[in-house]
Amino acid sequence: MSNLPGDFWETLPLGHGVRLLNRDANGLAAFDKPAGVLSHPNGSEDEPRALLTCHYDKEVQCFTWKAADGGARQLWLLNRLDSATSGVILTASNEKVAKAVREHYAKKQVQKIYQALVFGKPQQPQEFWRDLISVKKGRGQIRTSTIGNVPAETRFQLVKHTQKSFSTALIRLEPRTGRSHQLRVQCAKRHLPIIGDQTYGDFGLNRSFAKVTKSKRLFLHSLETSFTYDFAGKACVFKASAPLPPEFTAGY
């Protein structure tokens, strides 16, 4: 539908390890963001380690850069992942599509599936987690607590438990609400801290795990995002999946 240059998607200034997963005819696109890459830079000094290595306008939530032909290019960011979290992240190549998808997100009609590697063994193979939490934001930091009055709901399922050097479980998480750090605090509350979580995790086990495996990443991955959004009078189906990084199934 757009008047994009023919090489638009091939010449994006992608960050290290970022790769395109899927895009539709309207300009909606999903990328696989590696752990350690920022969803967007907070300042020019962050640009080299962001999803796109260029200027980001926080007010309109849009990346801007100049192409080789001198023309201005733009890409709108539609959701965010913590820098430590890997997986599916969405963008749009034009403002109208960005607006339509953001409105759809606001209706809470997006299905998101995460996988995490946690310490411990879940008591049940599947559960529906309901908590009341609080989220505090300030000075560039987010802190979430399981004591509050904001509903947080997640469907949990055990994928595999492994007992080797550590007792670990690969789990599937489907958040029904989108609170900041929701999955991390809900796992920690149930004595299933996500491996590598430097805020809500088990710091002693994290150190031991890093020493044995040489891995310090947060083991939380946005595996799949799917939804149907309305645009130009049509219902448009979109789905993107980011393969689970191999370290999640190494069997430590």
C-alpha positions in Angstrom: 0.0 0.0 0.0 2.9 2.3 0.6 5.3 4.3 -1.6 8.4 2.9 0.0 11.6 2.8 -1.9 12.2 -0.7 -3.4 15.2 -1.4 -1.1 13.6 -0.1 2.1 13.6 -3.4 4.0 17.0 -4.5 2.7 18.8 -1.3 3.8 17.5 -0.7 7.3 20.3 0.3 9.8 19.6 -2.8 11.9 21.3 -3.3 15.2 23.7 -6.1 15.9 22.0 -9.5 15.4 18.6 -8.0 14.6 16.8 -9.8 11.8 13.5 -9.4 10.0 10.9 -12.1 10.8 7.8 -11.1 8.9 6.1 -8.2 7.2 2.8 -7.6 5.5 1.6 -5.5 2.6 0.5 -2.7 4.9 4.0 -2.1 6.2 3.6 -3.9 9.6 6.9 -5.8 10.4 8.3 -8.0 13.1 11.9 -8.3 14.1 13.9 -10.8 16.3 15.7 -8.7 18.9 18.7 -10.3 20.6 19.2 -10.1 24.3 21.2 -7.0 25.2 19.8 -4.9 22.3 17.7 -1.9 23.3 14.2 -1.5 21.8 15.1 2.1 21.2 18.0 4.4 22.2 17.4 6.7 25.1 20.0 9.1 23.7 22.5 9.4 20.9 25.1 7.5 22.9 22.7 4.4 22.9 22.2 4.3 19.1 25.0 1.7 18.4 23.2 -0.9 20.6 19.6 -0.3 19.7 17.1 -2.1 17.4 18.0 0.4 14.7 21.3 2.3 15.0 19.9 5.7 14.3 18.0 8.6 15.8 14.8 7.9 17.7 12.1 10.4 18.4 10.5 9.4 21.8 7.5 11.7 21.3 6.3 10.0 18.1 8.0 6.7 18.8 9.8 6.6 15.5 13.3 5.9 14.1 14.6 8.3 11.5 17.7 8.1 9.3 19.1 9.2 6.0 19.4 6.6 3.2 22.3 6.3 0.8 20.3 8.2 -1.8 19.9 11.1 0.6 16.2 10.4 1.2 14.7 10.5 4.7 13.5 7.1 6.1 11.2 6.4 9.1 10.2 3.3 11.0 7.6 3.4 13.9 8.1 1.3 17.0 4.9 -0.4 18.2 6.0 -2.2 21.4 9.0 -2.6 23.6 11.0 -5.4 25.2 13.4 -5.0 28.1 16.9 -4.9 26.7 17.7 -8.2 28.4 14.7 -9.9 26.8 15.0 -11.4 23.3 12.4 -12.1 20.7 9.5 -10.6 18.7 9.2 -6.8 18.5 6.9 -4.9 16.1 7.3 -1.9 13.9 5.5 -0.1 11.0 6.8 1.6 8.0 4.1 4.3 8.0 2.2 6.3 10.6 -1.3 5.1 9.7 -0.5 1.5 10.2 1.3 2.4 13.4 -1.8 4.1 14.7 -4.1 1.2 13.8 -1.9 -1.4 15.5 -1.4 0.8 18.6 -5.1 1.1 18.9 -5.5 -2.6 18.6 -2.9 -3.1 21.4 -4.9 -0.8 23.6 -7.9 -3.1 23.3 -5.8 -6.0 24.8 -6.5 -8.2 21.8 -2.9 -9.3 21.1 -1.8 -12.8 21.8 1.7 -13.0 23.1 3.6 -16.2 24.0 6.9 -16.1 25.9 9.2 -18.9 27.0 11.5 -18.7 30.0 14.1 -20.9 31.7 13.6 -20.8 35.5 15.3 -22.2 38.5 13.2 -24.9 40.3 10.4 -27.3 39.5 6.8 -26.1 39.1 4.3 -27.7 41.5 1.7 -28.0 38.7 2.2 -28.6 34.9 -0.2 -25.7 34.1 -1.9 -22.9 36.0 -3.6 -19.6 35.5 -1.8 -17.0 37.6 -3.7 -14.1 39.0 -2.0 -11.4 41.1 -2.4 -7.9 42.2 0.8 -5.9 41.6 2.1 -2.4 41.7 4.4 -0.7 39.2 6.6 2.2 40.0 8.5 4.2 37.4 11.0 6.9 37.9 14.6 8.0 37.2 14.7 5.7 34.2 13.9 2.6 36.3 10.9 0.3 36.7 10.2 -1.6 39.8 7.3 -4.0 40.1 6.0 -5.6 43.3 3.5 -8.4 43.9 1.9 -6.2 46.6 -0.6 -3.8 44.9 -4.0 -3.4 43.3 -3.2 -3.7 39.6 -4.4 -7.0 38.1 -1.8 -9.2 36.4 -2.9 -12.4 34.7 -0.8 -15.1 32.9 -1.4 -18.6 31.7 1.5 -20.8 32.6 2.5 -24.2 31.2 5.5 -26.4 32.0 7.4 -27.5 28.9 10.3 -29.5 30.4 12.0 -29.9 33.8 15.7 -30.8 33.9 17.8 -31.9 36.9 21.5 -31.8 36.1 23.9 -29.2 37.5 20.8 -27.2 38.4 17.1 -27.8 38.7 15.7 -25.8 35.8 12.4 -25.7 34.0 11.6 -24.5 30.5 8.1 -22.8 30.8 5.6 -21.2 28.4 3.9 -18.0 29.5 0.9 -16.3 27.9 0.3 -12.9 29.6 -3.3 -11.8 29.5 -2.3 -8.3 30.9 0.7 -6.3 29.8 2.2 -4.9 33.0 5.9 -3.9 33.2 8.0 -6.8 34.5 4.8 -8.8 35.0 6.2 -12.2 34.0 9.4 -11.7 36.0 7.7 -10.9 39.3 5.0 -13.5 38.8 7.7 -16.2 38.3 9.7 -15.0 41.3 6.6 -15.0 43.6 6.1 -18.7 42.8 9.7 -19.6 43.7 10.5 -20.0 40.0 12.9 -17.1 39.4 13.9 -16.5 35.8 17.6 -17.4 35.3 19.7 -14.3 34.9 17.1 -11.9 36.4 19.3 -9.3 38.1 16.3 -7.5 39.7 13.8 -10.2 40.9 15.9 -13.4 40.6 17.9 -15.5 42.9 21.3 -13.7 42.9 23.3 -16.6 44.4 22.0 -19.1 41.9 22.5 -16.6 39.1 26.2 -16.3 40.0 26.6 -20.1 40.2 24.8 -20.6 36.9 27.0 -17.9 35.2 30.2 -19.5 36.5 29.3 -23.0 35.2 27.7 -22.0 31.9 29.4 -18.7 31.1 26.0 -17.3 30.3 24.7 -14.1 32.1 21.7 -13.3 29.9 18.1 -13.1 31.2 16.4 -16.3 30.0 13.1 -14.7 28.9 12.2 -14.8 25.2 9.2 -13.3 23.3 8.4 -16.4 21.2 5.3 -15.4 19.3 2.9 -12.5 18.7 -0.3 -12.8 16.7 -3.5 -10.7 16.2 -6.0 -9.5 13.6 -6.1 -5.7 13.2 -8.4 -3.5 11.1 -6.9 -1.3 8.4 -8.3 0.3 5.3 -11.6 -1.4 5.9 -10.1 -4.9 6.0 -9.3 -7.4 8.8 -5.6 -8.1 8.5 -4.1 -11.2 10.2 -0.5 -10.9 11.4 1.7 -13.5 13.1 5.4 -13.6 13.9 7.6 -16.2 15.6 11.2 -15.8 16.8 13.0 -19.2 17.3 14.0 -20.0 20.8 17.7 -19.3 21.3 19.7 -22.6 21.7 20.9 -21.8 25.2 17.3 -22.2 26.5 17.4 -25.9 25.7 21.0 -26.7 26.4 20.0 -28.8 29.5 22.3 -27.4 32.2 
